[in-house]
Every structure is written in C-alpha cells, then in structure tokens.
Amino acid sequence: MAASFSIRCSIVSAFILLLQTTLYGQGSAGSAAVFESRSVIDMPTAGVLTPSYFALATRVSPKGDFTADMAVAPFNNMNVRLFATGKNLISNESVQFNLPTLQAQFRFIDETRSFPALAVGITSKTNGYFNQDFLFNQSVGGWISASKNFKGLIGAIALHGGAFVSAHSFGGYAGFEQSIGSSIAVVGEASLASKNNSASNDKIYGLCNASFRWSVVRGITMELIAHDIFSTVNSRGIGRAFGIEFIRAW
C-alpha cells in the first residue's frame, strides 16, 4: 500500500513538474506567445514570420487527409508558404497526393494601438484542408486580411477578418483568438463563401470552425480542430483534426 501511494505521489509530482516546465514554453498560442499566428484556423491572419525563422506544420484528420507545409520569410513582412496535401495517409488505401500549393503573403501595414495590421496574399490553388476546397474552388485566389490584438480579462484577445476571391468563388471570414493564461488559446472562425456548382448556379455557404491551441514548449504549438461545427457543409457531422506547428531560427 505504501509503495502504491509512493508511486502515485511520484506520478503527480512529475506531472506538476512537466506542467511548470511547459507553462512558460511559448509558441503561437497564449498571452505570452512569442510568434504571431498566421492562420485563424483555415483562413489567413495578417500575422507573419520574421526572416530569422522558418515554420513547419502538419495536420491530419481521422480519414487520413493530411496537409504539410513550410513557411519562410525572404524579407520583412513577406512570407512564402509551400503546401503538400493528400489523402489516406493513415488508412489501408493507397495514399493520394495533390499538386503542391504555393502561397505568398505581404503585410503592408503593421498593427498600431489604433489600427489593425493589414496583409494581402495569393495562392496557386486551395490549400486542400480536408475537402473544404469550395473556399477557393481549386483555382488561383487572393485575399486581404486584417488582425488586431487587445488586452482581455483572462488573456489577450486577437480579432481577425478578411475577404477572398478566386476565378469561381468569393467570400469573407472573421475569427478570434482568446488566450487563457500564457500558453493556451481558444479559437473560432466563421466564413461565407460562394460555390459555383454550374454555369448559372451560385450558392452561398456558411462554415464555422473551432480549435484549442497549446504552446507546449518554445516554438511548438499543438492544435485540436473541429471543422464545420454546425454541419452546414458536411451533413455527416463535425470534422475533427489534429495539427502541430514547429517554428525555429535558421
């Protein structure tokens, strides 16, 4: 009995030590984040990397859909991002790869106390996140995004918004990041987009996503994502995904 109690105390002590160690390690989530978030959930913010850093990220959904990307900053306020997307990564079916996607974003106005940061971007096609390709409709697209940070009662609050357009679709989006303490953030995102189903039939779709982010250690952020939480696009229910982001200096 005494040995069992000692083991339990050791486990609890180790957990507390781990929590204390990771609480101050910062990625891109929480009030003490040292890196800007570059996406609300699926849609872009006005956040950018600095030239001295690069970022690697990946997302996986239960059906094996996956996205991997690398972002670099050739110069101040300019980011270039390469996406690789596919299906059936975790599955007994053959893995299917899509053509790589290239994105570029430039922040032309930095955030001030009274004005948000503004950025413009272009993508070679949709980022392929989990069959939500109606957002850019598999064509060249561009966007403008805005981001503003505020102080809140339980942590920093960031508000984001923007508009996007492609050859066959257009729309807008808005989102927020509510920090809870120094290393955790709750994120919400809503978008309205048209999807050209035929030459004479345009429909407007609404989509809401949510996520939970945790900066585990400096430069590493983990994310649990719920796509289409009201099942307005996918009638089969909420889509779930897991993501991890790694940011490091060159």
C-alpha positions as CSV (number, residue, x, y, z in Angstrom):
1,M,0.0,0.0,0.0
2,A,2.8,2.4,0.9
3,A,4.6,1.6,-2.3
4,S,1.5,2.2,-4.3
5,F,1.0,5.6,-2.6
6,S,4.6,6.5,-3.2
7,I,4.2,5.7,-6.9
8,R,1.1,7.8,-7.2
9,C,2.8,10.7,-5.5
10,S,5.8,10.4,-7.9
11,I,3.4,10.5,-10.9
12,V,1.6,13.6,-9.6
13,S,4.9,15.3,-8.9
14,A,6.2,14.5,-12.3
15,F,3.0,15.9,-13.9
16,I,3.3,19.1,-11.9
17,L,6.9,19.5,-12.9
18,L,6.0,18.9,-16.5
19,L,3.2,21.5,-16.3
20,Q,5.5,24.0,-14.7
21,T,8.2,23.4,-17.4
22,T,5.8,23.7,-20.3
23,L,3.8,26.6,-19.0
24,Y,6.4,29.1,-19.9
25,G,7.5,27.5,-23.2
26,Q,5.9,29.6,-25.9
27,G,4.8,29.0,-29.5
28,S,2.0,30.9,-31.2
29,A,-0.8,30.4,-28.6
30,G,-1.5,32.2,-25.3
31,S,-0.8,35.7,-23.9
32,A,2.9,35.1,-23.8
33,A,3.2,33.8,-27.4
34,V,6.5,34.8,-29.0
35,F,5.3,34.1,-32.6
36,E,2.3,35.5,-34.4
37,S,-0.5,33.1,-35.5
38,R,-0.6,33.1,-39.3
39,S,-4.0,31.4,-39.6
40,V,-7.2,31.7,-37.7
41,I,-8.0,28.0,-38.3
42,D,-8.2,27.6,-42.1
43,M,-8.1,31.2,-43.2
44,P,-5.2,33.6,-43.1
45,T,-4.5,36.3,-40.5
46,A,-2.2,39.3,-41.1
47,G,0.5,37.6,-39.0
48,V,3.9,36.8,-40.5
49,L,7.2,35.2,-39.6
50,T,10.3,37.2,-39.3
51,P,13.2,36.5,-41.7
52,S,15.3,34.8,-39.0
53,Y,12.7,32.0,-38.6
54,F,11.1,29.2,-40.6
55,A,8.0,27.2,-39.8
56,L,7.0,23.6,-40.4
57,A,3.4,22.4,-39.8
58,T,1.2,19.5,-40.4
59,R,-2.5,18.5,-39.9
60,V,-4.1,15.1,-40.0
61,S,-7.8,14.1,-39.9
62,P,-9.3,10.7,-38.9
63,K,-9.8,9.7,-42.5
64,G,-6.2,10.1,-43.3
65,D,-6.4,13.5,-45.1
66,F,-3.3,15.5,-44.3
67,T,-1.6,18.8,-45.0
68,A,2.1,19.6,-44.5
69,D,3.6,23.0,-45.1
70,M,6.8,25.0,-44.8
71,A,6.8,28.8,-44.4
72,V,9.8,31.1,-44.8
73,A,10.3,34.9,-44.8
74,P,12.5,36.1,-47.6
75,F,12.4,39.6,-46.1
76,N,10.5,41.6,-43.5
77,N,6.7,41.3,-43.7
78,M,6.9,38.9,-46.6
79,N,6.1,35.1,-46.2
80,V,6.2,32.3,-48.8
81,R,4.5,29.1,-47.9
82,L,4.6,25.7,-49.7
83,F,1.8,23.2,-49.0
84,A,1.7,19.4,-49.7
85,T,-1.7,17.8,-49.4
86,G,-3.0,14.3,-49.8
87,K,-5.5,11.7,-48.6
88,N,-5.4,8.3,-46.9
89,L,-2.1,8.9,-45.0
90,I,-3.5,6.8,-42.1
91,S,-5.5,4.2,-44.0
92,N,-5.4,0.8,-45.7
93,E,-6.0,2.5,-49.1
94,S,-3.4,4.0,-51.4
95,V,-2.0,7.4,-50.4
96,Q,-3.1,10.1,-52.9
97,F,-1.0,13.2,-53.3
98,N,-2.2,16.5,-54.8
99,L,-0.2,19.0,-56.6
100,P,1.8,21.3,-54.2
101,T,0.3,24.7,-53.4
102,L,2.4,27.9,-53.3
103,Q,1.2,30.8,-51.2
104,A,2.7,34.3,-50.7
105,Q,1.6,37.0,-48.3
106,F,2.8,40.5,-47.7
107,R,1.9,42.7,-44.7
108,F,1.8,46.2,-46.0
109,I,0.6,47.9,-42.7
110,D,1.8,46.9,-39.3
111,E,-0.5,47.0,-36.3
112,T,-0.6,50.1,-34.2
113,R,-2.5,50.9,-31.0
114,S,-5.4,52.3,-33.0
115,F,-5.2,50.4,-36.4
116,P,-5.0,46.7,-37.3
117,A,-2.3,45.0,-39.3
118,L,-3.3,44.6,-43.0
119,A,-1.9,41.9,-45.4
120,V,-2.6,40.7,-48.9
121,G,-1.9,37.2,-50.3
122,I,-2.2,35.0,-53.3
123,T,-2.4,31.2,-53.6
124,S,-1.9,28.9,-56.6
125,K,-5.0,26.9,-55.5
126,T,-6.9,25.9,-52.4
127,N,-4.8,24.7,-49.5
128,G,-6.7,21.4,-49.6
129,Y,-7.7,21.3,-45.9
130,F,-9.9,18.3,-45.5
131,N,-12.1,18.7,-48.6
132,Q,-13.1,22.3,-47.9
133,D,-11.8,23.2,-51.3
134,F,-15.0,25.2,-52.0
135,L,-13.3,28.1,-50.3
136,F,-11.0,28.7,-53.3
137,N,-12.6,26.3,-55.7
138,Q,-9.4,24.8,-56.9
139,S,-8.2,27.9,-58.7
140,V,-5.8,30.8,-58.3
141,G,-7.1,33.0,-55.5
142,G,-6.2,36.1,-53.5
143,W,-7.1,37.6,-50.1
144,I,-6.8,40.6,-47.9
145,S,-6.7,40.1,-44.1
146,A,-6.7,42.3,-41.0
147,S,-5.6,41.5,-37.4
148,K,-5.9,43.4,-34.2
149,N,-4.8,42.5,-30.6
150,F,-6.4,43.6,-27.4
151,K,-6.0,43.0,-23.7
152,G,-8.7,40.9,-22.1
153,L,-9.7,39.9,-18.6
154,I,-8.4,36.3,-18.8
155,G,-5.8,36.9,-21.5
156,A,-5.0,38.6,-24.8
157,I,-7.7,38.7,-27.5
158,A,-6.9,38.8,-31.2
159,L,-9.6,39.6,-33.8
160,H,-9.2,38.7,-37.4
161,G,-11.1,39.2,-40.6
162,G,-10.7,39.2,-44.4
163,A,-12.1,38.7,-47.8
164,F,-11.0,36.3,-50.6
165,V,-11.8,35.8,-54.3
166,S,-10.8,33.3,-57.0
167,A,-11.8,32.7,-60.6
168,H,-15.0,30.9,-59.5
169,S,-15.8,31.9,-55.9
170,F,-15.7,34.8,-53.4
171,G,-16.4,35.3,-49.7
172,G,-15.4,36.7,-46.4
173,Y,-14.4,35.5,-42.9
174,A,-13.9,36.6,-39.4
175,G,-12.4,34.9,-36.3
176,F,-11.0,35.4,-32.8
177,E,-8.3,34.0,-30.6
178,Q,-9.0,34.1,-26.8
179,S,-5.9,33.4,-24.8
180,I,-6.4,31.6,-21.5
181,G,-3.2,32.1,-19.5
182,S,0.2,32.3,-21.0
183,S,0.2,29.2,-23.3
184,I,-3.4,28.3,-24.2
185,A,-5.9,29.8,-26.7
186,V,-9.4,29.0,-27.8
187,V,-10.0,29.9,-31.5
188,G,-13.2,30.4,-33.5
189,E,-13.7,31.1,-37.2
190,A,-16.7,31.8,-39.5
191,S,-16.7,32.2,-43.2
192,L,-19.2,32.8,-46.0
193,A,-18.3,31.6,-49.5
194,S,-19.9,31.1,-52.9
195,K,-19.5,27.9,-54.7
196,N,-20.1,27.8,-58.5
197,N,-21.9,24.4,-58.9
198,S,-22.8,25.2,-62.5
199,A,-22.5,28.0,-65.1
200,S,-25.8,29.5,-63.8
201,N,-26.0,28.4,-60.1
202,D,-24.1,30.2,-57.4
203,K,-24.7,29.2,-53.8
204,I,-23.6,30.8,-50.6
205,Y,-22.2,28.5,-47.9
206,G,-21.6,29.3,-44.2
207,L,-18.9,27.5,-42.3
208,C,-17.9,27.7,-38.6
209,N,-14.8,26.1,-37.2
210,A,-13.3,26.0,-33.7
211,S,-9.9,24.9,-32.2
212,F,-7.9,24.6,-29.0
213,R,-4.3,25.5,-29.1
214,W,-1.5,24.8,-26.6
215,S,2.1,26.1,-26.8
216,V,3.9,23.0,-25.4
217,V,7.4,24.3,-25.5
218,R,9.1,27.3,-27.2
219,G,8.4,27.0,-30.9
220,I,6.0,24.1,-30.8
221,T,2.2,24.5,-30.8
222,M,-0.3,21.7,-30.8
223,E,-3.9,22.2,-32.0
224,L,-7.2,20.2,-31.8
225,I,-9.6,21.3,-34.5
226,A,-13.4,20.9,-35.1
227,H,-14.4,21.7,-38.6
228,D,-18.0,22.6,-39.6
229,I,-19.4,22.5,-36.1
230,F,-22.9,23.2,-37.3
231,S,-22.8,20.7,-40.2
232,T,-23.8,23.3,-42.7
233,V,-21.4,21.9,-45.4
234,N,-20.8,18.4,-44.3
235,S,-24.1,16.7,-43.3
236,R,-22.2,13.7,-41.8
237,G,-21.2,15.8,-38.8
238,I,-18.3,17.6,-37.3
239,G,-14.9,17.0,-38.9
240,R,-12.0,16.6,-36.4
241,A,-8.3,17.1,-37.0
242,F,-5.0,17.4,-35.1
243,G,-2.3,19.8,-36.0
244,I,1.2,20.7,-34.8
245,E,3.4,23.6,-35.7
246,F,7.2,23.9,-35.3
247,I,9.0,27.2,-35.5
248,R,12.7,27.5,-35.3
249,A,15.5,30.0,-36.1
250,W,17.7,29.3,-39.0
